[in-house]
Amino acid sequence: MPASPEADDFVDVTVERSRRLDQCRADAGRDPATARRSLLVYPRFVDAWVDEAAAEALVEKFRQVGFTEFAFYWPSPAHRRTPHGQSLTRRARPGGPADTERRHRTTVEPR
């Protein structure tokens, strides 16, 4: 999970805003569960290209509160040169193994 107070604040504020959205939808007679929730993960909170475990923990935290789509910034040139970065870049390129999914986005199915 994110280690910095700033990252913890990001999680807390985003979860609270999601709960407020649920309440507004319910107050308007709309099913809160039908809202799609996407999250753009800023590298300053967790860098998925450096710390996969932290990225997975962040995704799990938000998945638990209804987020199903997660977008991460494309890796920097330095990260693309690492074995991990090369593998991810190769999989995400057009014609690569991930070409059937949306590039730069991971969708997590709700449990």
N, C-alpha and C positions, 0 to 999 in steps of 0.2 A: 504494500500500500504506500501511497505517497508519504514521504518522511517529513517534509517541511510544513510549518504552520500555514504557509500560503496555500499549499496543495490541500491541506485538510480543510481550510476555509472554502476553497473551490468546491470540494466534495459536498460540504455541508450546505453551502448556498445553492448549489445546483439541485440537490435533493429537496431542499425546502421549496424552491421554485417549481419543481415538478409536482410536489404535493399541492401547492397553491393552484396549479393548472388543473389538477384532478378536482379540487373543490369548485373551481369556477365552472368546469364542465358539468359537474353534478348539479350545481345551482341552476345551470341553464337547461337542465333536463337531458344532458348528453352523457353517454357512457364514457367515463374516464378511461376505461380499458381500450377504447378504440383510437386513442391518440397515439401516433407514432412518436417515439422519442429517439432522437439522434444526438450524439455527443462528438464534438470535435475536441480531440485530446491534444492539448498544447504541450510541446516538448519540455517546457519549463516545469510542468507538473509531473510528467513521467515521459521518459524517452524510450519508446518501444524498441528502438534500434539498439539501445544500450542495455536496458534492463527488462527483459521479457517477463520475468516473474512479477515485477511491479506493474507492468502493463496488464497482465492477466488479472492481477488482484484488483486493479482499478475497474476493468471491464466487469468483473464479477460483482463488485460493489454496486455499480450502476445497473447491472442486469437485475439485481435483486429488487430494485425500485422501479422497474419497468422499461428501462432503456434497452433497445434491441439493435441499434445501429451505432457503430463506432468508427470514426474516421481519424486516421493518424497522418501527420505530415510526412511527406516523402522524405527518405533519409538524405542527410547531407552527403556531399561527395566523399568525405572522410569515412562515413559509415558505409557507403556503398562499396568501398574498397575492402571492408572486412569480409571474412568468409560468410558470416551470418547475413550481412547486408547484400552480398553478391547473390546468395541463395534467394533471399526475399525479392530482390530486384528482378532476378530471372523469372521467378514464379509469377510476378505481377505484370510483366511486359505483355503486350498484345501477342497472341499466339502461344503464350506460356501456359503452364498448368492452371493458373488462376484466371485465365481469360474468360471462362464461363461465368465468373462472378464479377461484380463491379470492382474496377480497380480502385485502390486506395480506401476501400471500405470493407469492414468485416461486419456481417450480420450475425447476431447471436439469437438463436431461437429461444423463446421463453420456455421455461420448464413447466 
